[in-house]
Amino acid sequence: MPITADIFIPCFVDQLYPATAMNMVRVLERVGVKVNYNPDQTCCGQPAYNAGYQTQSRTVATKFLHDFAEPAALGKTRYIVSPSASCVGMVRNSYTDLFADTPQQSACRAVQGRTYELTEFLVEVLGITAIPGSRLAGKYTYHDSCSALRECGIRAAPRQLLDGVAGLERLEMAETTTCCGFGGTFAVKFEAISVAMAQQKVEHALDTGADFIVSTDVSCLMHLESYIKREQLPLKCLHVADVLASGW
């Protein structure tokens, strides 16, 4: 029986980067995973939670628990996989706070234990460190998003997979673990600081001579790409799923 993954497509990806969602599906199917998509899914509740609206966030998160409840008769773990470490971090960590001492606490724990970011699912669950046929000519530098690194402990998995892409060379930038400056509403409330942080990140990337900045989170990439386009710089931002699905 093939491994089944229920995919969670975050708001940013659904509305702004749908091709990244499709590329994640292509990658998962490429390695033999049966992909299931629940069209009723919406948001994980992170925007409201980060803005301090816990009650509203809990309402949205409760729907997430319902949408991704594991079928009782399955018999094998049915994983939840997302192309966003930010949303995965929300489910794994902030849901513990949201659902503490509530009737949904046990359902929350069950969902938390099955939720993975794409690259850690491929490497840590499936034991895959290269996607067959992936090819992209050029040099890349990797941005460790705050959510991936600090909330999910993801660092090695995306690099392992990207290093397995034929024709692609990794060049580590300085201060790769420093925030890009997005931070959701932080980019709106503290625009000058946010832009300065993006500038620093992009300058570090340019110093490597890389062609691409790659990351697990489209929110970071959107922020960096906006600065890159404004300044007309010779860099392109790519989500890891887009790279892994290239060249087929």
Residue pairs with C-beta under 8 A, 6 or more apart in sequence:
1 76
2 32
2 33
2 34
3 32
3 33
3 34
3 76
3 79
3 125
3 126
4 33
4 34
4 35
4 36
4 74
4 76
4 78
4 79
5 28
5 33
5 34
5 35
5 36
5 78
5 79
5 80
5 81
5 121
6 36
6 37
6 38
6 68
6 78
6 79
6 80
6 81
7 21
7 24
7 25
7 28
7 35
7 36
7 37
7 80
7 81
7 82
8 41
8 44
8 64
8 68
8 80
8 81
8 82
8 84
8 87
8 115
9 21
9 37
9 41
9 82
9 83
10 43
10 44
10 82
10 83
10 84
10 86
10 87
10 218
11 43
11 47
12 84
12 218
12 219
12 222
13 20
13 21
13 83
13 84
13 218
14 21
16 218
16 222
17 218
17 222
17 239
19 242
20 83
20 218
20 239
20 241
20 242
21 83
23 239
23 241
23 242
23 244
23 245
24 81
24 83
24 118
24 241
24 245
25 35
25 37
26 245
26 248
27 118
27 122
27 131
27 241
27 244
27 245
28 35
28 81
28 118
29 35
30 131
30 132
30 133
30 245
30 248
31 122
31 126
31 128
31 131
31 132
33 126
36 78
38 67
38 68
40 67
41 64
41 67
41 68
42 60
42 63
42 64
42 67
43 60
43 64
44 60
44 61
44 64
44 87
44 90
44 91
45 56
45 57
45 58
45 59
45 60
45 61
45 64
45 90
45 98
46 57
46 86
46 87
46 90
46 94
46 184
47 184
47 185
48 54
48 56
48 57
48 60
49 57
49 61
49 90
49 94
49 98
50 184
50 185
51 184
51 185
54 98
57 98
58 98
58 99
58 102
61 95
61 98
61 99
62 104
64 91
64 111
65 104
65 107
65 108
65 111
68 80
68 111
68 114
68 115
69 107
69 110
69 111
70 77
70 78
70 110
70 111
70 114
71 78
77 114
78 114
79 114
79 115
79 116
79 121
79 125
80 91
80 111
80 114
80 115
80 116
81 115
81 116
81 117
81 118
81 121
82 88
82 115
82 116
82 117
82 118
83 117
83 118
83 216
83 218
83 239
83 240
83 241
84 117
84 147
84 216
84 217
84 218
84 219
85 117
85 145
85 147
85 148
85 151
85 152
85 154
85 216
85 217
86 145
86 147
86 148
86 151
86 217
86 219
88 115
88 116
88 117
88 147
88 151
88 152
89 147
89 148
89 150
89 151
89 152
91 111
91 112
91 115
92 112
92 115
92 151
92 152
93 151
95 108
95 111
95 112
96 108
96 112
98 108
99 105
99 107
99 108
116 124
116 125
117 148
117 152
117 154
117 216
118 216
118 240
118 241
119 154
119 157
119 158
119 161
119 216
119 240
120 152
120 154
120 157
122 128
122 129
122 131
122 157
122 161
123 129
123 156
123 157
123 160
123 161
124 157
128 161
129 160
129 161
129 164
130 160
130 161
130 164
130 165
131 161
131 164
131 165
131 244
131 245
133 247
133 248
134 164
134 165
134 166
134 243
134 244
134 245
134 246
134 247
134 248
135 165
135 166
135 167
135 246
135 247
136 165
136 166
136 167
136 168
136 243
136 246
136 247
137 167
137 168
138 167
138 168
138 169
138 210
138 211
138 212
139 168
139 169
139 170
139 171
139 208
139 209
139 210
139 211
139 212
140 162
140 168
140 169
140 170
140 171
140 210
140 211
140 212
140 213
140 214
140 238
140 243
141 170
141 171
141 172
141 173
141 176
141 204
141 205
141 208
141 210
141 212
141 213
141 214
142 158
142 159
142 162
142 170
142 172
142 173
142 176
142 213
142 214
142 215
143 173
143 176
143 180
143 201
143 205
143 213
143 214
143 215
143 220
143 221
143 224
144 155
144 176
144 177
144 215
145 180
145 215
145 216
145 217
145 219
145 220
146 179
146 183
147 217
148 154
148 155
148 158
148 215
148 216
148 217
149 155
149 177
154 216
158 214
158 215
158 216
158 240
159 170
161 240
161 244
162 168
162 170
162 214
162 240
162 243
162 244
163 170
165 243
165 244
165 246
165 247
166 247
167 247
168 243
171 208
171 209
171 210
172 208
173 201
173 204
173 205
173 207
173 208
173 210
174 204
174 207
175 200
175 201
175 204
176 204
178 197
178 200
178 201
179 197
180 197
180 198
180 201
180 220
180 223
180 224
181 187
181 193
181 194
181 195
181 196
181 197
181 198
181 201
181 223
182 194
182 198
182 219
182 220
182 222
182 223
183 194
184 219
186 193
186 194
187 194
187 223
194 223
195 227
198 223
198 224
198 226
198 227
199 227
201 224
202 213
202 224
202 227
202 228
202 231
202 233
202 235
205 213
205 235
206 233
206 234
206 235
210 235
211 234
211 235
211 236
212 235
212 236
212 237
212 238
212 243
213 221
213 224
213 235
213 236
213 237
213 238
214 237
214 238
214 239
214 240
214 243
215 221
215 237
215 239
215 240
216 239
216 240
217 239
218 239
221 237
221 238
221 239
222 237
224 237
225 237
228 235
228 236
228 237
